[in-house]
Amino acid sequence: MAAVQLEKYCQGFTKLLTIFLSILLLLLGTILLILWLSLRPHRPTFHIIDFTVPGFAQPSGLNDSRITFNVTARNTNKHNGIYYDSVAGLVFYKDQQIGWTPLMEPFLQGPKTTTMLYGKFCGVKLTVTGKRWPEFINARKQGKVVFRLQITSVIKYKIRAWDAKHHKMHVNCDVGVGPKGSILPAWKNKKCHAHFG
C-alpha cells in the first residue's frame, strides 16, 4: 500500500516538475526573443534626392559632362550606431559602368540620424560605348534615360558596448533622367534597395 502511494507521489512530482520546467523554458525563450528583437540592428535606408546630368543633351553624349547626385542615408535604429568605412559611388547605364568616385571618409552615424551623401562624376570616366551607345541615344530621344547609382561601403553596427562584425553593403538607386538632364519627378525621393554581400 505504501509503495503504491509512493509511486503515485513520484508520478505527481514528476508531472509537476515537467510542467514547471516547461513554463520556465517558455519564459526564458520569450525573454531571449524580446531581447534579440530589441537589440537586432536594422540596415540603413537610402533615398535618392537629386541626380543631374547638366550636359545631357550634347551630341557627344557624356564625354564632356558631369553627373551630380544627393542621396540620404538614414540610420533607423533607436540605440545602435553605424560605422561606415570609406564610401564609394558608381554609376551605370544598364550593365555598363560609366563612372566611379569616392564619396566620404569613414564616419560614425548615430542612432535615428540622417546623413547626406553628395557626389560628382566628372570627365572622361563618363563614357557609354559599344552596343549601349545606340540604346542610350534612343532612350534620350524618347525623353527618359534610366541610370543606376550604386553606393558601396563596409559597415559595422555599434551595439551598446560592443561592435558587430563587418558587412559589405551595396545600395542600388535606379533613377530616370529627362531631356534636360534633371531627375524626373517620379524618381525623386525614391527609396533605394540596400543589401549585404
N, C-alpha and C positions, 0 to 999 in steps of 0.2 A: 504494500500500500504506500509506504514512504517512498519507494523507488519510483512509483507511478507519479506521485506528486512532485518529486524532484525532477523527473523528466519533463512534466508539464511546465514547471517553473523555468527550466533551462530553455525550452522551446519559446516560451513567452519572452524571456530575457533576450534571446537571440533575435526574435522579431523586433522587439523594441530597439535593440542596438542597431539593427539593419535600417530601421526607419530613421533613427537619429543620424546615422552616418550618411544616409541618402539626402536628408534635409541639409546637413552640414555641407556636403559636396555641392548641392544645388545653390546654396547661398554663396559659397566660395566662387563657383563658376559665374554667377551673376555679378558679383563684385569685380572679378577679373575682366569680364566682358565690358562692364561700365568703365573701368579704368582704361582698358585698351581703346575703347571708342573715344574717350575724352583726351587721351594722350596721342592718339594716332594722327600724324601730320597729314594735312591735305596739300595737294600740289597747288602752286600758284596759278592764278588765272590771268590771261593776257587778252587785250583788246587792241585792234588796230584803230588808231585815232586819225592819222593822216598819212598819205602816200602821194607824192607828187613827182612827176617827170616833166620838168619845165620845157625841155627841147623836144618833146614827144612828136610834134608834127613835122619836124625837119626831115627832108628826104633821105638823109644819110642814116636814119634810124637812131640808135642810141650812142653811136661812136663818140660824139662830142657833147653828150648830155650828162646829166647827173640825176640821181634819184634820192629824195629825202623822205624820211618817214618818222613817225612818232607812234610808239606802242606803250601802253600802260601794263605794268606788271603788278598784280595785287596779291599780297600775302593775306589769305583769308583765315589763317589760323589765329585763334584767340590768345594762345600762350606761347607759340613756337615761332622763333625767328628763322630766317633762311639765309644761309651763307651762299653767295654766288661767287664762283671763281670767275676768271675773265670771261666776258660775254662777247660773242661774235654774231654778226648778221650776214646772211647770204640772200641773194635774190635770184629767182629762177623764172624763166619763161618756159612753161611746160616742164620738160625734163632737163633743160639746158641751164646750167648755172651761168649767170651773166655778171655777177658782182659779188664781192666779199669785203667786209670791213670789220675791224674790231670796234666794239661799242663802249664797254665800260671796264674799268679796273675792278678787281674783287671788292665786294661790299657786303655788308650785313643788312638785310631788310627786316625791320621789326614787325611784330605781330600787328595785324589789321592796318597795314600801311600800303600805299601805292607809290610806285617808282616809275618815272617816265624814262623810257629808253628812246633816245634820239640817235639817228644815224644818217649817213650820207654815203652814197656810192658815186664815184666820180670817174670820168675819163675813159681811157682805152679799155678798162676792165669790162665796160658795158657793151658787150657785143652779142648780137643774135646772128648765128651763122648757119650755113648748110641748109638742110631741108626746113628748118624752123623759120628762116627768113621770109619765104613766101607766105607762110601761115601768119606770121607776125604782121606783115603788110596788109593782108586780107582782114585780119581782126581789127587793125587800126582803121581801115576804110569803113568797116561796119560800126565803128563807134565805141568798141569796148575791147580792151586787151586785159586779160587776167594774168597777173603775176603771182608768184608765191614768195612771200618773205619768210625766211626761216631764221630763227634765233636759237643759238646753241649755247649751252653753258653746262658746267658741272656744279651741282648744288648739294648742300647737306643741310639738314634741319638741326636747329639748336633747340633741343627738347629739355626743358628745365635745366638740370645741371650737367647733362651730357650731350655730346654731339653724335648724331646718327651717321651712318655710312654715306659715302658719296654716291650721287646719282647723275648719270649723263642725261641731260634734258634737251629735247628738241621741241620747238614751238613752231607750228606752221600757220601762217596767216595768208589765206587767199584774198586777193584784193583786185577789184576791177578799176581800170583807169579809162576815163573818157577821152574824146578827141583833143581836148586842150591839155591833157597830161595830169589832170587832177583826179583824185579818188571820186568814184561815183557815189552818190548819196546812199544807195543800198548797201554799200560795203563799209561805210563809216561806223565806227564803234562796234564792229562785228567781233564776236568772240573768236579767238584763235584756238587751235587744237594743240594741247601740250601732252607729250608722252615721254616716258623714260625708255632708254635703250641705247 
